[in-house]
Amino acid sequence: MESGSSNLLLAFALMLVLEGLLPLLAPSAWREMFRRLTRFRDGQIRFVGLVSVLVGLALLVLVG
């Protein structure tokens, strides 16, 4: 496997591990978080997604 695709697979695996920690350790808090998210308007959800993408890109630039 190429180094680039291997790194991408490792990044995806790490994302899954991190995403799984909250439902594993605090399922009621995870459920409440999603209950609150369902009340957000589309623009608010898009803003959260945009901020998440920008923070991720900034981390990639800083680390890479």
C-alpha positions in Angstrom: 0.0 0.0 0.0 1.3 3.5 -0.8 2.4 5.7 2.0 -0.3 8.4 1.2 -3.2 5.9 1.2 -1.8 4.2 4.3 -1.7 7.5 6.1 -5.2 8.3 5.0 -6.4 4.9 6.3 -4.6 5.5 9.6 -6.2 9.0 9.9 -9.6 7.5 9.2 -9.0 4.8 11.8 -8.0 7.4 14.4 -11.1 9.4 13.6 -13.3 6.4 14.3 -11.5 5.7 17.6 -12.0 9.3 18.7 -15.6 9.5 17.5 -16.4 6.3 19.4 -15.0 7.4 22.8 -18.0 9.6 23.8 -20.7 7.0 23.1 -18.6 4.4 24.8 -17.8 6.3 27.9 -20.8 8.6 28.3 -23.8 7.4 26.2 -26.3 9.7 27.9 -24.2 12.8 27.2 -23.8 11.6 23.6 -27.5 11.2 23.2 -28.2 14.6 24.8 -25.7 16.2 22.4 -27.5 14.8 19.4 -30.9 15.8 20.9 -29.6 19.4 21.0 -28.1 19.2 17.5 -31.5 18.3 16.1 -32.8 21.7 17.2 -30.1 23.6 15.3 -31.1 25.3 12.0 -29.3 24.2 8.8 -27.1 27.3 8.8 -25.9 26.6 12.3 -25.0 23.0 11.5 -23.2 24.2 8.4 -21.2 26.7 10.5 -20.2 23.9 12.9 -19.1 21.8 9.9 -17.2 24.7 8.4 -15.4 25.4 11.7 -14.5 21.7 12.0 -13.1 21.6 8.5 -11.0 24.8 9.1 -9.6 23.5 12.4 -8.8 20.2 10.8 -7.0 21.9 7.9 -5.1 24.2 10.2 -3.9 21.1 12.2 -2.9 19.4 9.0 -0.8 22.5 8.0 0.8 22.7 11.5 1.6 19.0 11.8 2.4 18.3 8.1 
